Amino acid sequence: MVVRALIAEDEPLARRTLREFAGELEWLQVIGEAADGAEAVRLIDALAPDLVFLDVQMPELSGLEVLRRIRHDPEVVFTTAHDGYALAAFEMEALDYLLKPFGRERFRAAAERVRRRLAAAAPEPPRTRERAAALDEAGPLERIFVRHRDRVVPVRVEDIARLEAADDYVTVHAGGQRYLVSLALADLERRLDPRRFRRVHRSHIVNLDHVVSLRPYDDPRRFVITLRDGGEVLASRAGSLELRDLIA
């Protein structure tokens, strides 16, 4: 089968790279290119591609705004130089996410994932447009999509024991595994249910459902939090004060 693709990307070098890599795959045909969001909307609806390589940040309209406006519903592989947009991309279950600058093998892996999905006997509809619109009214996260080895896998939020800031990244501790996500802790915090997740330290958020015990630290105004996975977090004074309010 031939997969018809459209490139929506404002950077000439990135467009050229995508066009070059796509040209090396005999089953992938580039049918159009857009350099801004408004043109992307027009071409996507006019050409009805199977796949769009979509930059998250473009003039006129962002990639997410493009998805909210189009009538056609293609498969989407996001491209961007800013990995902080991965959360929004994976919330919509985009098939993949290319962080610029990306190489030939990374591109081929993403394209092959699209080909396999489209070649499936009864593929599910992409629904990326509907998911983009849903982000406007989205409530607390139910899952996040993270990279694990060479795959993107879902992690249920209820399985997350804690989140730990690590420079410009967040380490997600869930199910005995650790996943590194290129997002600010504050960005994740805004989308977590505050009834379940508490910021107990500048660098730590814990899932209250995973808390086994609290014990006083050497400073009686601070707690050490023990979690079901065996991890421990030392809460700040402010965080400990909030936890103290939960004690009956």
Residue pairs with C-beta under 8 A, 6 or more apart in sequence:
1 27
1 115
1 118
1 119
2 27
2 28
2 29
3 27
3 28
3 29
3 50
3 51
3 111
3 114
3 115
3 118
4 29
4 31
4 47
4 49
4 50
4 51
5 22
5 28
5 29
5 30
5 31
5 49
5 50
5 51
5 52
5 53
6 30
6 31
6 32
6 33
6 34
6 40
6 43
6 44
6 47
6 49
6 51
6 52
6 53
6 74
7 15
7 18
7 19
7 22
7 30
7 32
7 33
7 34
7 52
7 53
8 33
8 34
8 37
8 39
8 40
8 43
8 44
8 52
8 53
8 54
8 55
8 58
8 63
8 66
9 15
9 18
9 33
9 34
9 35
9 53
9 54
9 55
9 58
9 79
10 35
10 36
10 55
10 57
10 58
10 59
11 55
11 100
12 35
14 55
14 79
14 100
15 33
15 35
17 101
17 102
18 30
18 53
18 79
18 107
19 30
19 33
21 104
21 107
21 108
21 111
22 28
22 29
22 30
22 107
22 111
23 30
24 104
25 108
25 111
27 115
28 111
28 115
31 47
31 49
32 43
32 47
32 49
33 43
34 40
34 42
34 43
35 58
35 59
36 58
36 59
36 60
36 61
37 58
37 59
37 60
37 61
37 62
37 63
37 65
37 66
38 60
38 61
39 60
40 52
40 54
40 58
40 61
40 66
41 61
41 66
41 69
41 70
44 52
44 66
44 70
44 72
44 74
45 70
45 71
45 72
48 72
48 74
49 72
49 74
50 74
50 75
50 114
50 118
51 74
51 75
51 76
51 77
51 111
51 114
51 118
52 74
52 75
52 76
52 77
53 77
53 79
53 98
54 63
54 66
54 67
54 76
54 77
54 78
54 79
55 63
55 78
55 79
55 80
56 62
56 63
56 64
56 78
56 79
56 80
56 82
56 85
56 88
56 89
57 63
57 80
57 81
57 82
57 85
58 66
61 69
63 78
63 80
64 88
64 132
64 135
67 76
67 92
67 128
67 129
67 131
67 132
67 133
68 129
68 132
68 133
68 136
70 129
71 129
72 129
73 125
73 126
73 127
73 128
73 129
73 130
74 126
74 128
75 95
75 114
75 117
75 118
75 126
75 128
76 92
76 94
76 95
76 126
76 128
77 94
77 95
77 96
77 97
77 98
77 110
77 111
77 114
78 85
78 89
78 94
78 96
78 97
78 98
79 97
79 98
79 100
79 102
80 97
80 98
80 99
80 100
81 99
81 100
83 99
83 182
83 183
84 182
84 183
84 184
84 187
86 97
86 145
86 181
86 182
86 183
87 144
87 181
87 183
87 187
87 188
87 191
88 135
89 97
90 97
90 144
90 145
90 146
90 152
91 131
91 135
91 138
91 141
91 144
91 145
92 128
92 131
92 132
92 135
93 127
93 128
93 131
93 145
94 128
95 110
95 113
95 114
95 117
96 109
96 110
96 113
96 114
96 152
97 152
98 106
98 107
98 110
109 150
117 123
138 191
140 157
140 191
140 192
140 193
141 157
141 188
141 191
141 192
142 156
142 157
143 154
143 155
143 156
143 157
144 154
144 155
144 157
144 172
144 181
144 188
145 152
145 153
145 154
145 155
146 152
146 153
146 155
146 172
146 179
146 180
146 181
147 153
147 179
147 180
148 177
148 179
155 172
155 174
155 175
155 179
156 174
157 192
157 193
157 196
158 196
158 207
158 209
159 174
159 175
160 172
160 173
160 174
160 207
160 210
161 173
161 174
161 206
161 207
161 210
161 227
161 228
161 229
161 231
162 173
162 204
162 205
162 206
162 207
162 210
162 227
162 231
162 233
163 170
163 171
163 172
163 173
163 185
163 188
163 197
163 204
163 205
164 170
164 171
164 173
164 203
164 204
165 171
165 184
165 185
165 202
165 203
165 204
166 180
168 182
168 184
169 180
169 181
169 182
169 183
170 180
170 181
170 183
170 184
170 185
170 188
171 178
171 179
171 180
171 181
172 178
172 179
172 180
172 181
173 229
173 231
176 229
181 188
185 203
185 205
188 205
189 197
189 199
189 205
192 205
196 207
196 208
196 209
197 205
197 206
197 207
197 208
198 205
198 206
198 208
198 239
198 242
198 243
199 205
199 239
200 206
200 223
200 225
200 233
200 235
200 236
200 239
200 240
200 242
200 243
201 233
201 234
201 235
201 236
201 239
202 236
204 233
204 235
204 239
206 225
206 227
206 233
207 227
208 246
210 227
210 228
210 229
211 225
211 226
211 227
211 228
212 226
212 227
212 228
213 225
213 226
214 223
214 224
214 225
214 226
214 243
214 247
215 223
215 224
215 226
216 222
216 223
216 224
217 223
217 224
217 234
219 237
221 237
221 240
221 241
222 234
222 235
222 236
222 237
222 240
223 234
223 235
223 239
223 240
223 243
223 244
224 232
224 233
224 234
224 235
225 232
225 233
225 234
225 235
225 243
226 232
227 233
235 243
